[in-house]
Amino acid sequence: MILNGFNLPETRRSRFGEELNVEKMKKAVWLRPEAVAQIEFLEWTEGDRLRHSKFVGLREDKNPRSVVKEDAGEG
């Protein structure tokens, strides 16, 4: 399931801690997007994660509500 750009639920424990499941998401506090970060990365993994990501900077020319995941080949 994808919710607000997050893939849910995680079915296994990650190296960062407990899995993120639907019950835990019900307790989440969602924030209104107010900033856009530019991230460089090597690729998307099969698990839909960024590989070797790096923060580049903030983009003041983009509306946070209009940002979507780019497909391979876009830039």
C-alpha positions in Angstrom: 0.0 0.0 0.0 1.3 3.5 -0.8 0.2 6.4 1.4 1.4 9.9 0.8 4.5 8.6 -0.9 5.3 6.0 1.8 5.2 2.3 1.0 3.2 0.5 3.7 3.3 -1.7 5.6 6.9 -2.9 6.1 6.7 -6.6 6.9 10.1 -7.1 8.3 12.4 -5.4 10.8 14.9 -3.1 9.2 18.4 -2.2 10.3 16.9 1.0 11.6 14.4 -0.7 14.0 10.9 -2.0 14.1 8.8 -2.4 11.0 6.4 0.4 10.1 2.9 -1.2 9.9 -0.6 0.0 9.5 -1.3 0.2 13.2 1.8 2.4 13.8 0.8 4.6 10.9 -2.6 5.3 12.6 -0.6 6.9 15.4 1.6 9.0 13.0 1.3 12.8 12.9 1.2 14.0 9.3 2.7 17.4 8.5 1.8 19.8 5.7 4.6 19.8 3.1 6.3 23.2 3.2 9.8 22.6 1.6 11.2 20.6 -1.3 14.6 19.0 -1.0 16.7 18.1 -4.0 18.3 14.6 -3.6 20.9 13.0 -5.8 20.9 9.2 -5.8 22.3 6.2 -7.7 19.1 4.3 -8.3 15.7 3.1 -7.0 16.0 -0.4 -5.5 13.6 -3.2 -6.2 12.1 -2.4 -2.8 11.4 1.1 -4.0 14.1 2.7 -1.9 16.8 5.2 -2.9 20.3 3.8 -3.1 23.2 6.0 -2.2 21.2 9.2 -1.7 22.7 12.6 -1.0 21.0 15.9 0.0 21.8 18.6 -2.5 19.8 21.5 -1.3 16.4 23.1 -0.9 14.3 24.1 -4.0 12.5 27.3 -3.5 11.2 27.2 -7.1 9.0 24.1 -6.6 5.6 23.9 -4.9 5.8 21.1 -2.3 2.3 20.0 -3.1 3.2 19.4 -6.8 6.2 17.1 -6.2 5.8 13.5 -7.4 8.2 10.6 -7.7 10.1 10.7 -10.9 10.3 7.7 -13.2 13.6 6.4 -14.5 15.0 8.6 -17.2 13.4 11.8 -15.9 15.5 14.6 -14.5 
